[in-house]
């Protein structure tokens, strides 16, 4: 396979002309989304988000909002803040918030 991740890539790489380099360049990209906070005080720049489940997509969204709107204070109110983020993880919803600088409380 000589550096390829799988046999299919190796087969395709074998028939492409030599000007095609394998995984030589990273191309950054962004996806445009919109966030609709559960509760927002725009004057005070405070957001309260209410979560029962806190899925990976929600965690990614909250990290992005935190980065792109640093002047907003975000608090997530969880139904069960001690729930693990995944079956095999030791990290709880509350732990994740603390690690990422997001305030949390029990709803």
C-alpha positions as CSV (number, residue, x, y, z in Angstrom):
1,X,0.0,0.0,0.0
2,X,3.0,2.2,0.4
3,X,1.8,5.2,2.4
4,X,-1.9,5.0,1.5
5,X,-4.6,4.6,4.1
6,X,-6.3,1.7,2.3
7,X,-6.2,-0.4,-0.8
8,X,-8.7,1.6,-2.7
9,X,-6.6,4.8,-2.4
10,X,-3.5,2.8,-3.4
11,X,-5.4,1.5,-6.6
12,X,-6.5,5.0,-7.6
13,X,-3.0,6.5,-6.8
14,X,-1.4,3.9,-9.0
15,X,-3.4,5.1,-12.1
16,X,-3.2,8.8,-11.5
17,X,-0.4,10.9,-13.2
18,X,2.6,11.8,-11.1
19,X,1.5,15.4,-10.7
20,X,-1.2,14.2,-8.2
21,X,0.4,14.3,-4.8
22,X,-1.2,12.1,-2.1
23,X,-2.4,14.0,1.0
24,X,0.2,16.7,0.6
25,X,-1.8,19.8,1.2
26,X,-4.3,20.8,3.9
27,X,-7.2,23.0,2.8
28,X,-8.9,24.8,5.7
29,X,-12.6,25.4,5.3
30,X,-15.5,26.7,7.3
31,X,-19.2,26.0,7.2
32,X,-21.7,28.8,7.6
33,X,-24.4,28.1,10.2
34,X,-26.9,30.2,12.2
35,X,-27.3,29.9,16.0
36,X,-30.7,30.6,17.6
37,X,-30.1,30.9,21.4
38,X,-32.8,29.6,23.7
39,X,-32.8,32.8,25.8
40,X,-30.8,36.0,25.1
41,X,-30.4,39.4,26.7
42,X,-28.9,41.3,23.8
43,X,-28.3,44.5,25.9
44,X,-26.3,42.7,28.5
45,X,-24.8,40.2,25.9
46,X,-25.9,37.2,27.9
47,X,-27.1,33.8,26.5
48,X,-28.8,31.0,28.4
49,X,-29.0,27.7,26.6
50,X,-31.1,24.8,28.0
51,X,-30.0,21.3,27.3
52,X,-31.3,17.8,28.1
53,X,-28.9,16.1,25.8
54,X,-25.5,17.7,24.9
55,X,-24.4,16.0,21.6
56,X,-21.1,16.4,19.9
57,X,-22.7,18.8,17.3
58,X,-24.0,21.0,20.1
59,X,-20.6,21.0,21.8
60,X,-18.9,22.0,18.6
61,X,-21.5,24.8,18.1
62,X,-21.0,26.2,21.6
63,X,-17.2,26.2,21.1
64,X,-17.6,28.1,17.9
65,X,-20.1,30.6,19.4
66,X,-17.7,31.1,22.4
67,X,-14.8,31.8,20.0
68,X,-16.7,34.0,17.5
69,X,-18.7,36.0,20.1
70,X,-16.2,36.5,23.0
71,X,-18.1,39.5,24.3
72,X,-21.2,37.3,25.1
73,X,-21.5,35.5,28.4
74,X,-22.9,32.0,27.8
75,X,-24.5,29.7,30.4
76,X,-25.8,26.3,29.7
77,X,-28.5,24.9,32.0
78,X,-28.5,21.1,32.0
79,X,-31.3,18.7,33.0
80,X,-28.5,16.4,34.2
81,X,-25.1,18.0,34.3
82,X,-23.4,14.8,35.5
83,X,-24.3,12.9,32.4
84,X,-21.2,11.6,30.5
85,X,-20.6,13.1,27.1
86,X,-20.2,9.6,25.7
87,X,-20.6,6.0,27.0
88,X,-16.9,5.4,27.4
89,X,-16.0,8.9,28.6
90,X,-15.2,10.0,32.1
91,X,-16.1,13.6,31.1
92,X,-19.5,14.9,32.2
93,X,-21.4,17.8,30.6
94,X,-20.3,20.0,33.5
95,X,-16.7,19.0,33.1
96,X,-16.8,19.8,29.4
97,X,-18.2,23.3,30.1
98,X,-15.6,24.0,32.8
99,X,-12.8,22.9,30.4
100,X,-14.1,25.2,27.7
101,X,-14.8,28.2,29.9
102,X,-18.6,28.1,29.6
103,X,-20.7,28.6,32.7
104,X,-23.2,25.9,33.6
105,X,-25.9,25.1,36.1
106,X,-28.6,22.5,36.8
107,X,-31.9,23.5,35.3
